[in-house]
């Protein structure tokens, strides 16, 4: 909650990413888990954050009051650094962050719940080797939905979103259309068209193909690699969007998008990604990004940069600080890369196959670096299609 509380511009919804499951638009958890029912954020987040946090703290205190001081001890401002098995349990080196001292304590059980890792939103800065350029974090507050996107009105160099996962696709749609979330785009299209429209069968069938790809990625059958699995899944989504574009309802979709983007700089937002498909992500974001790109293409704007990756940046006319947005940067883009190339390989990409472009905004969504605890590294969990405990 401390991470999400930093942002007042993200839509939080417990079921939006269950799309295309039937309950995806209800904005509430489908099971009544008394005494609370998780719902989408519909009040200013700091207020909700405070109310829920107080509720959780009270319930935690009530449930643990009979155990605190005997079996459970709360250690604040403390970090578990190293642990090892001993005769009586697990010995842990605890670092007191206030005094910087380390003490050894033995526990019966240790649970590692440190989260996914640290967001990777940095690229090299050609003007400073000591401080790379760092874009806005995903959970920072932003102005992406405003008409000017937080960029000076006189600027006309456009925006580059770098990445192929959920964060990149979500921000590509928000910046291009001005919607609050990809959920709003897909929900508006779905609810404003006939229930029996033939193209909707293609969208509902994506549930099957998402499950198919999820199973395939877990087993990685040879010679079918992860890239090929995602490529096939990507094509299924593209086929669904093509079915919509070929239907009589496409004109309704175009009209809705025309109204949504009336005050925006149409086609000024580009998405650069390493391969010819998006990465592993939620189906809602994949379809929403492809819908947006299809609309932009029909309006004469080519906005998808496949086999491209942001290599380095250089501030133009200013000294940039971390989280810089709305200031001009020269971006060096490596062309011809693919999914197998690492950040280090892209940074060394030959100048002969790189291009330089000036952009007024850079949104860097390069995923999460997994946390490492000694010899144990935790990989990021793969998105699940629907809640695992639903019948």
Backbone torsions as a table, in degrees:
resi	resn	phi	psi	omega
1	UNK	NA	-33.3	178.5
2	UNK	-64.3	-31.6	177.9
3	UNK	-70.8	-49.3	-176.9
4	UNK	-71.0	-25.9	-179.2
5	UNK	-67.6	-14.7	178.3
6	UNK	-70.6	-17.7	-173.0
7	UNK	-115.3	134.9	172.2
8	UNK	-114.0	18.8	-177.1
9	UNK	-125.6	12.2	177.6
10	UNK	-110.5	139.0	176.3
11	UNK	-86.6	121.8	-179.7
12	UNK	-105.7	122.3	-173.1
13	UNK	-146.5	123.8	-174.6
14	UNK	-72.6	-12.3	-175.3
15	UNK	-128.2	-0.4	-175.3
16	UNK	-60.1	-33.8	-177.0
17	UNK	-85.1	4.9	171.5
18	UNK	-82.1	-4.4	176.8
19	UNK	-53.1	136.9	9.2
20	UNK	-96.9	28.0	173.9
21	UNK	-59.8	151.7	-170.0
22	UNK	-60.9	-29.0	-174.1
23	UNK	-91.1	7.3	-168.4
24	UNK	-63.4	-25.6	-175.8
25	UNK	-99.6	7.0	-175.2
26	UNK	-79.9	-12.2	177.5
27	UNK	60.6	22.2	178.8
28	UNK	-149.2	147.4	178.0
29	UNK	-60.5	132.3	-171.7
30	UNK	-71.5	-11.5	178.7
31	UNK	-110.4	136.4	179.2
32	UNK	-82.3	93.3	-177.7
33	UNK	-92.4	74.9	-177.8
34	UNK	-51.3	137.0	13.2
35	UNK	-93.2	5.0	-178.2
36	UNK	-129.3	156.2	177.4
37	UNK	-128.6	113.8	-174.7
38	UNK	-71.0	128.6	-178.8
39	UNK	-129.8	168.3	177.6
40	UNK	-67.1	157.7	179.5
41	UNK	-74.1	117.5	-179.9
42	UNK	-124.2	8.8	175.1
43	UNK	-130.4	163.7	177.9
44	UNK	-51.2	130.4	-169.6
45	UNK	-59.1	-43.9	-178.8
46	UNK	-56.7	-36.7	179.0
47	UNK	-66.5	-46.9	179.4
48	UNK	-64.3	-41.8	-179.6
49	UNK	-57.4	-44.7	-178.9
50	UNK	-65.8	-42.2	-178.2
51	UNK	-65.6	-46.6	-178.8
52	UNK	-68.3	-41.4	179.6
53	UNK	-60.9	-41.7	178.5
54	UNK	-64.1	-41.1	178.9
55	UNK	-62.3	-46.8	-179.8
56	UNK	-63.7	-42.9	-179.0
57	UNK	-62.4	-41.5	-179.4
58	UNK	-65.2	-43.8	-179.8
59	UNK	-66.8	-39.4	177.8
60	UNK	-61.4	-43.0	-179.1
61	UNK	-64.5	-41.6	-179.6
62	UNK	-64.5	-40.8	-176.0
63	UNK	-75.1	-28.0	-173.9
64	UNK	-106.7	-2.0	-175.0
65	UNK	-58.9	-33.5	-178.9
66	UNK	-80.4	-8.7	-178.6
67	UNK	-109.1	-28.5	-177.0
68	UNK	-58.2	134.7	179.9
69	UNK	92.0	-14.7	178.2
70	UNK	-114.3	-63.2	-178.0
71	UNK	-105.0	-22.5	-175.3
72	UNK	-123.8	134.6	177.2
73	UNK	-131.4	132.4	178.6
74	UNK	-94.4	121.3	179.6
75	UNK	-115.5	106.8	-179.4
76	UNK	-91.5	157.1	179.6
77	UNK	54.2	40.2	-177.0
78	UNK	-132.2	142.7	-178.5
79	UNK	-128.2	129.9	175.7
80	UNK	-80.7	120.1	-174.6
81	UNK	-100.5	-55.4	-176.1
82	UNK	-135.6	145.4	174.4
83	UNK	-138.1	157.1	-179.3
84	UNK	-153.0	148.5	179.6
85	UNK	-72.9	134.6	175.1
86	UNK	-131.1	175.8	-173.9
87	UNK	-59.3	-35.9	-174.3
88	UNK	-100.5	6.0	179.1
89	UNK	149.5	-129.4	-179.0
90	UNK	-123.6	122.0	177.3
91	UNK	-91.4	129.2	-174.2
92	UNK	-122.4	135.9	171.9
93	UNK	-88.2	114.4	-177.7
94	UNK	-104.3	122.5	178.4
95	UNK	-95.1	120.5	174.3
96	UNK	-81.6	111.2	-174.1
97	UNK	-69.2	-18.5	179.5
98	UNK	-81.1	-45.1	-176.7
99	UNK	-99.4	-10.6	-178.5
100	UNK	63.8	25.5	177.8
101	UNK	-103.7	154.8	-178.2
102	UNK	-115.7	132.5	177.5
103	UNK	-127.2	147.1	179.3
104	UNK	-101.4	129.5	-179.3
105	UNK	-135.3	144.5	179.6
106	UNK	-104.5	132.4	179.5
107	UNK	-123.6	155.6	174.5
108	UNK	-75.6	-31.3	-173.7
109	UNK	-146.3	139.6	173.7
110	UNK	-126.9	127.7	179.5
111	UNK	-113.4	123.8	180.0
112	UNK	-94.2	111.9	-177.8
113	UNK	-137.0	59.3	-173.3
114	UNK	-95.6	4.0	179.4
115	UNK	90.5	-177.5	-174.8
116	UNK	-71.0	-43.1	-176.4
117	UNK	150.5	-159.0	-176.9
118	UNK	-104.1	133.8	-178.4
119	UNK	-64.8	137.8	-179.6
120	UNK	-103.4	95.2	-177.5
121	UNK	-122.8	27.8	-176.6
122	UNK	-114.5	149.8	169.3
123	UNK	-139.8	157.9	179.7
124	UNK	-59.5	146.3	174.9
125	UNK	-110.4	118.2	-175.4
126	UNK	-67.6	-12.1	180.0
127	UNK	-97.6	-8.7	-178.2
128	UNK	-153.7	114.0	177.3
129	UNK	-78.1	-20.9	-177.4
130	UNK	-79.6	-29.7	-175.3
131	UNK	-132.5	101.9	178.9
132	UNK	-70.7	160.6	176.1
133	UNK	-72.9	130.4	179.2
134	UNK	-122.8	119.2	179.5
135	UNK	-77.2	-178.7	176.7
136	UNK	-61.6	131.7	173.0
137	UNK	-64.2	156.2	-178.5
138	UNK	-59.0	-39.5	-177.4
139	UNK	-94.6	20.2	169.5
140	UNK	-82.5	156.2	172.6
141	UNK	-74.1	140.6	-178.8
142	UNK	-139.1	175.4	178.6
143	UNK	-117.6	28.4	-174.2
144	UNK	-60.3	-30.5	-175.2
145	UNK	-86.6	-11.7	179.0
146	UNK	-72.7	160.7	-177.3
147	UNK	-57.4	-38.0	-178.5
148	UNK	-92.6	-3.1	179.7
149	UNK	60.0	16.8	-177.9
150	UNK	80.7	18.2	-178.3
151	UNK	-115.6	144.0	-178.7
152	UNK	-53.7	140.1	-175.4
153	UNK	-59.9	-31.9	-177.2
154	UNK	-78.8	-13.5	-177.7
155	UNK	-72.0	141.6	-178.2
156	UNK	-142.9	28.8	-177.9
157	UNK	-95.3	-7.6	176.8
158	UNK	83.3	-176.2	-175.2
159	UNK	-129.5	142.4	175.0
160	UNK	-116.5	125.5	171.7
161	UNK	-104.3	124.1	-177.2
162	UNK	-111.4	120.3	179.7
163	UNK	143.3	169.6	-177.2
164	UNK	-137.2	9.8	-179.2
165	UNK	-102.3	-164.3	-174.5
166	UNK	-58.4	-45.2	-178.1
167	UNK	-62.7	-44.1	-179.4
168	UNK	-65.3	-45.5	-177.1
169	UNK	-67.0	-41.3	179.0
170	UNK	-62.3	-44.7	-178.6
171	UNK	-72.4	-31.5	175.1
172	UNK	-60.1	-44.0	179.4
173	UNK	-69.1	-44.5	-179.5
174	UNK	-61.6	-45.7	-179.3
175	UNK	-68.1	-36.6	-176.2
176	UNK	-74.7	-38.0	-171.5
177	UNK	-111.1	-23.4	-177.6
178	UNK	86.2	6.3	178.6
179	UNK	-74.1	157.9	-178.8
180	UNK	-68.4	-35.8	179.6
181	UNK	-157.5	166.2	177.1
182	UNK	-62.2	-30.3	177.7
183	UNK	-55.0	-43.1	-179.1
184	UNK	-62.6	-39.4	179.6
185	UNK	-63.9	-53.0	-176.7
186	UNK	-67.2	-39.2	-179.8
187	UNK	-64.3	-41.8	179.4
188	UNK	-62.9	-41.9	179.8
189	UNK	-66.6	-42.4	-177.1
190	UNK	-67.8	-43.8	-174.3
191	UNK	-79.7	-17.4	-177.9
192	UNK	-97.1	5.3	-179.8
193	UNK	-121.9	156.8	-175.9
194	UNK	-57.7	143.3	-178.8
195	UNK	-62.1	-33.5	-176.4
196	UNK	-93.8	14.0	-179.5
197	UNK	-58.9	133.6	-173.5
198	UNK	-62.4	-33.3	-177.8
199	UNK	-65.8	-21.7	-179.1
200	UNK	-67.5	-23.9	175.9
201	UNK	-62.6	-36.9	178.4
202	UNK	-65.1	-37.9	-179.0
203	UNK	-70.3	-43.9	178.6
204	UNK	-62.9	-36.2	-179.6
205	UNK	-66.2	-17.1	178.9
206	UNK	-61.9	-26.8	176.5
207	UNK	-57.1	-45.0	178.6
208	UNK	-62.1	-45.9	-175.8
209	UNK	-71.1	-30.8	174.3
210	UNK	-64.8	-44.0	178.1
211	UNK	-64.5	-40.1	177.9
212	UNK	-59.7	-47.0	-179.0
213	UNK	-67.6	-37.6	179.6
214	UNK	-62.0	-41.8	178.1
215	UNK	-68.1	-41.8	-178.8
216	UNK	-63.7	-39.3	-178.8
217	UNK	-68.5	-31.9	178.9
218	UNK	-67.9	-36.2	-176.7
219	UNK	-97.1	-22.2	-179.3
220	UNK	45.0	67.1	-179.4
221	UNK	-65.6	132.3	179.8
222	UNK	-89.0	143.4	4.9
223	UNK	-87.1	16.7	-179.2
224	UNK	-82.4	109.9	-178.0
225	UNK	-91.3	175.9	-178.0
226	UNK	-59.6	-39.5	-179.1
227	UNK	-62.4	-42.8	-178.7
228	UNK	-68.7	-36.3	176.8
229	UNK	-61.1	-47.1	179.6
230	UNK	-67.4	-34.3	178.5
231	UNK	-63.4	-43.4	179.6
232	UNK	-66.6	-41.0	177.9
233	UNK	-63.3	-43.6	178.7
234	UNK	-56.9	-40.9	-179.4
235	UNK	-66.8	-35.5	176.8
236	UNK	-61.5	-43.1	177.4
237	UNK	-65.5	-41.9	178.6
238	UNK	-62.8	-37.8	178.1
239	UNK	-65.0	-38.7	178.6
240	UNK	-64.7	-42.4	177.5
241	UNK	-65.2	-39.1	178.2
242	UNK	-63.5	-37.4	177.4
243	UNK	-63.9	-39.5	175.8
244	UNK	-64.5	-44.4	-178.1
245	UNK	-65.0	-24.4	179.9
246	UNK	-90.7	-2.0	-175.7
247	UNK	-93.3	163.2	176.9
248	UNK	-63.6	-22.9	-177.6
249	UNK	-77.2	-9.4	-178.7
250	UNK	-60.7	-34.0	179.6
251	UNK	-63.4	-34.1	176.6
252	UNK	-66.7	-41.1	178.6
253	UNK	-63.2	-45.6	-179.9
254	UNK	-61.7	-40.6	179.8
255	UNK	-63.8	-41.0	179.0
256	UNK	-64.4	-42.9	179.8
257	UNK	-69.4	-34.6	175.3
258	UNK	-59.4	-43.9	179.8
259	UNK	-67.7	-40.1	-177.9
260	UNK	-66.8	-33.6	-173.9
261	UNK	-104.0	12.3	-173.6
262	UNK	-56.9	-35.3	-176.6
263	UNK	-103.8	12.1	-177.8
264	UNK	-103.8	164.6	178.6
265	UNK	-85.5	88.6	-171.1
266	UNK	-58.9	128.8	177.7
267	UNK	80.2	6.3	-177.3
268	UNK	-84.0	-8.0	-178.8
269	UNK	-105.1	126.1	178.7
270	UNK	-118.1	150.9	179.6
271	UNK	-119.1	119.3	179.0
272	UNK	-104.8	128.4	179.1
273	UNK	-143.0	152.4	-165.9
274	UNK	-69.9	-31.4	-173.8
275	UNK	-116.6	-162.7	177.4
276	UNK	-99.5	17.9	177.1
277	UNK	-148.8	163.4	176.2
278	UNK	-78.5	168.4	-179.7
279	UNK	-81.0	-174.1	174.8
280	UNK	-66.2	122.3	-175.4
281	UNK	-156.9	173.5	178.0
282	UNK	-69.0	144.0	-179.3
283	UNK	-60.9	-31.8	179.5
284	UNK	-59.9	-46.4	-178.7
285	UNK	-69.0	-38.4	-179.6
286	UNK	-63.1	-49.3	-178.6
287	UNK	-67.9	-41.1	179.9
288	UNK	-61.1	-39.9	178.9
289	UNK	-68.2	-40.6	178.7
290	UNK	-67.6	-36.3	175.3
291	UNK	-61.9	-46.7	179.7
292	UNK	-61.9	-44.3	-179.5
293	UNK	-64.4	-38.7	179.2
294	UNK	-63.4	-43.4	178.0
295	UNK	-62.7	-46.2	-179.8
296	UNK	-62.9	-39.2	179.9
297	UNK	-62.5	-42.1	179.4
298	UNK	-70.1	-18.8	175.2
299	UNK	-91.8	7.7	174.5
300	UNK	91.0	16.8	-177.7
301	UNK	-119.9	121.5	175.4
302	UNK	-92.7	110.3	-169.1
303	UNK	-113.5	-9.0	179.7
304	UNK	-98.3	126.7	178.9
305	UNK	-111.6	86.3	179.1
306	UNK	-76.8	159.6	-177.5
307	UNK	52.6	37.0	179.4
308	UNK	-132.8	147.6	179.9
309	UNK	-148.1	141.3	178.0
310	UNK	-69.9	121.5	-173.6
311	UNK	-96.6	-48.4	-179.7
312	UNK	-163.2	169.1	-179.8
313	UNK	-134.4	164.8	176.4
314	UNK	-148.0	119.9	178.6
315	UNK	-65.1	142.9	-178.8
316	UNK	-112.3	111.4	174.2
317	UNK	77.4	14.6	178.4
318	UNK	-161.0	167.0	174.8
319	UNK	-104.4	117.0	-169.6
320	UNK	-92.1	140.6	175.2
321	UNK	-103.8	170.3	178.3
322	UNK	-59.6	141.2	-179.6
323	UNK	79.3	19.6	-176.6
324	UNK	-66.4	128.6	176.9
325	UNK	-143.0	143.1	177.1
326	UNK	84.3	8.2	176.1
327	UNK	-115.7	148.8	-173.5
328	UNK	-72.0	135.3	176.6
329	UNK	-136.2	143.9	170.9
330	UNK	-89.4	119.3	-177.7
331	UNK	-104.7	131.8	176.5
332	UNK	-100.6	118.8	-171.6
333	UNK	-114.9	124.0	176.8
334	UNK	-82.5	129.7	-179.9
335	UNK	-109.9	143.9	180.0
336	UNK	92.9	7.1	177.8
337	UNK	-77.7	169.3	173.9
338	UNK	-146.4	-174.8	-172.9
339	UNK	-60.4	-24.9	-175.0
340	UNK	-78.1	-14.0	-175.2
341	UNK	-83.5	132.1	178.9
342	UNK	-84.2	172.3	176.9
343	UNK	-60.7	-39.4	-179.9
344	UNK	-64.5	-40.7	179.7
345	UNK	-66.3	-39.3	-179.4
346	UNK	-68.0	-37.6	179.2
347	UNK	-61.3	-28.2	-179.8
348	UNK	-98.4	14.1	-176.1
349	UNK	-62.4	138.9	-176.6
350	UNK	-57.5	139.7	179.6
351	UNK	-62.1	-27.7	-177.8
352	UNK	-66.4	-22.6	179.3
353	UNK	-114.1	24.3	177.0
354	UNK	-118.3	152.8	176.9
355	UNK	-125.6	156.4	177.7
356	UNK	-118.1	132.8	178.6
357	UNK	-138.3	149.6	177.2
358	UNK	-98.8	131.0	178.7
359	UNK	-129.1	150.9	177.9
360	UNK	-89.6	-13.1	178.5
361	UNK	-150.4	138.4	177.8
362	UNK	-126.0	119.8	174.5
363	UNK	-109.1	111.4	-175.4
364	UNK	-102.6	115.1	-178.6
365	UNK	-126.8	77.8	-174.6
366	UNK	-102.8	24.5	172.8
367	UNK	86.0	-161.6	-174.4
368	UNK	-123.9	132.7	173.5
369	UNK	-82.2	118.6	-178.1
370	UNK	-60.4	143.8	175.9
371	UNK	-70.3	147.5	179.0
372	UNK	-122.8	126.8	175.3
373	UNK	-116.9	99.9	-178.0
374	UNK	59.3	-124.3	-178.7
375	UNK	-86.4	-2.4	-175.5
376	UNK	-102.0	121.4	177.6
377	UNK	-117.4	133.6	-176.7
378	UNK	-104.4	122.7	180.0
379	UNK	-82.5	152.6	179.6
380	UNK	-66.5	138.4	177.9
381	UNK	-67.7	142.3	176.5
382	UNK	-79.5	143.2	179.7
383	UNK	-59.6	139.5	175.3
384	UNK	-99.5	148.7	-172.4
385	UNK	-71.0	-48.3	178.2
386	UNK	-138.2	162.4	178.0
387	UNK	-53.6	132.0	-170.2
388	UNK	-69.0	-20.2	-174.3
389	UNK	-99.5	7.5	176.5
390	UNK	-76.1	144.6	178.9
391	UNK	-67.4	NA	NA
